[in-house]
Amino acid sequence: MGAMIRLKNEKQIEGIRRSCKMLSAMYRELVPLVKPGVATIDLDHWARQWIGRAGGKPAFLGYGPRSNPFPGALCVSINEEVIHGIPSKRKIAPGDLVSIDCGIDLGGFISDQAVTVEAGPVSPAAHRLNVTTRECLVSGIGAVKAGDRLLQISRAVEACAKGAGYGIVTRYCGHGVGLEVHEDPQVPNVPKGPNPRLSNGMVIAVEPMINLGTGDVDLLDDGWTVVSADSSLAAHWEHTLAISGNTLEVLSDDSGVLALCGVLA
């Protein structure tokens, strides 16, 4: 399985569960605010205040190297931006695809969840990409079986994305989570790399990052923002999952925001 994977006990999973429930509750209030004319920095300020009032801390704020820590509570990535977009004075435009990724540190327990919001009516191609990317997430979650192997998650995500003709981002991937923002094991969106057994006590984030064009990406000069290399649209969905008692539990919840994100439209 690999000595670096940190298995969580029931008390720790309960702490991570509480953090995930808090994060999902935040999204239910945040997603309605994602609309044309809104500056992404204003969404970030709102999230910081909400998380603080709820008793948590933004897990992403200050994360990363000391020389270039991430400056926001939210990653807000628009259109060709795949992940790790830095909140700014940029205003959301009609038809934008807006991916938001956030984590909460609640008493040392970390949650992680991402959604992609359609800001007003979007193109049919953008809508289909968004719907399919969430379907990739659902397919990946459906492949999680205690006692089986991790890369079956990757095969499920890959099959869903390739079946729709999309590019799969492979330079970045899902990961273990719960006591740190990023832990082992890596959870790739294509079947490559270590293939540990899915064991009780594992907490992982599954997060398909899917592009309308190729899966190739570039890192911008800010050291954070990842964009599609061909400038094609990108979408990103993520949930935190736990395996306990040989049973899968999806700790985060997007059911209250799906229509607002556009994937049920």
Secondary structure, 3 states (H helix, E strand, C coil): CCCCCCCCCHHHHHHHHHHHHHHHHHHHHHHHHCCCCCEHHHHHHHHHHHHHHHCCEECCCCCCCCCCCCCCCEEEEECCEEECCCCCCCECCCCCEEEEEECEEECCEECCEEEEEECCCCCHHHHHHHHHHHHHHHHHHHCCCCCCECHHHHHHHHHHHHHCCCEECCCCCEEECCCCCCEEEEECCCCCCCCCECCCCCEEEECCEEECCCCCEEECCCCCCEEECCCCCEEECEEEEEEECCEEEECCCCCCCHHHHCCCC
